[in-house]
Every structure is written in C-alpha cells, then in structure tokens.
Amino acid sequence: MLAVLLACTGCASRHDPAAHPVAPEEGVQEMRAACKGWLRWDGRKHRFEAAYAVRPPDSLYAEFAGRIGGTQAILAVTGGHILVLIPGERRFLREEATAETFEALFGLRLDAPAVVSILGSAGMKRGFTIDGDASRLAVRVEGDRLRVDPEGAAAGGFEGLELRFQEIDRPPESPIDDSLFDVTVPDSFVRIPLDLDAAGPLLLP
C-alpha cells in the first residue's frame, strides 16, 4: 500500500506559493505527499517515513513505513473518527478524532482540521500559528521542509516536528478517490484499546 500511495504522488509541487504569512485554512487543498521526518517528545527524537493524502477540512490517510520495510501502520481519519491498522500485529484502533487521541498516537494535541491544515501546507511558502489545547504552535514551511514548534519554552511532551518532503502532488494529477479514506478492517484483526494516559507517541518508533 505504501508503494501504491507513493507512486500516486508527483515529483514536484505545482502550487505557486504566496510569499507572505497566511491563515492556516487559506490555500489548503486536496493533496498527496511523501516525507521523512522526526518528532521530539520529552527529549527523545522519533524518526519516521510516511506517505499521506489530505482532503480539507478533516480527512487524512497516511501510511508509515516499518524500520525493515513493509508498512508499520495505516491511519485513516474521516467523519470525526480515527482508524489505525497495525498489519504486522493484526490489530487495530478505532477512536474519536479528538485532540487527546492525536496526542496519544502522534504527540500532537490537535484536532483533525488543525492536523490537515498543517500537513496540507506542504510545499507552500508560508507561516502561521495553530492554537492547540495545551499550547500555541508555530508552523513554518520553507522549500522542502515543514517545521512545527511550540511558541515559547516547551514544558515536557511535544517539543518539535520536522518533515522533509521527497514528493508533493498539489493538486493531485488525478483526483483522490473517496475509497482511500474509507479503510476496511480485515476480519482477522483484533481491536485494542487506546491508553490516553500513556506517555509518548504510541505509533512512532
């Protein structure tokens, strides 16, 4: 699946970026991208590789590569819910798409529209802020990089995120099919609960 999503992305952005800061919702559109990145949480840097697609205002599909190949996790966010498949363990999570759920999974205490606004800014020369539940985040996009940092000193938890894009397809060469966001859970997968009190992003190595 990861290879399929990567194959659907274009090698260069076709968006002509504005040179001045804009509000997060301006210019965000349906798109695909592939990236490598890191997220720092409580002093530890979690590295990952992913391909994703977004459709404003709140739909997201992402695949995270495993350390030795294959797909570590598949994420689908739509209709106010989050579904996570963990193929290697034949398990899945299904939760409401709340800021608490995103924080437990990925370390960012943001709701789905805010996450889509950030990821949908790939390839655009822009800067803006996002108000999270616990802090305000500064978002900067420069060239092939996207940075998210807490404004002011980080007091534990999330300390920063950087994505370096390998491919950006904006707008997509072909429309993103609705079925991409409508992920089906295989019959053999077992549902597991999400521990909202667990420390650290659960889906990042």
Secondary structure, 3 states (H helix, E strand, C coil): CHHHHHHCCCCCCCCCCCCCCCCCCCCCCCEEEEEEEEEEECCEEEEEEEEEEEECCCEEEEEEECCCCCEEEEEEEECCEEEEEEHHHCEEEEEECCHHHHHHHHCCCCCHHHHHHHHCCCCCCEEEEEECCCCEEEEEEECCEEEEEECCCCCCCEEEEEEEEEEEECCCCCCCCHHHCCCCCCCCCEECCCCCCCCCCCCCC
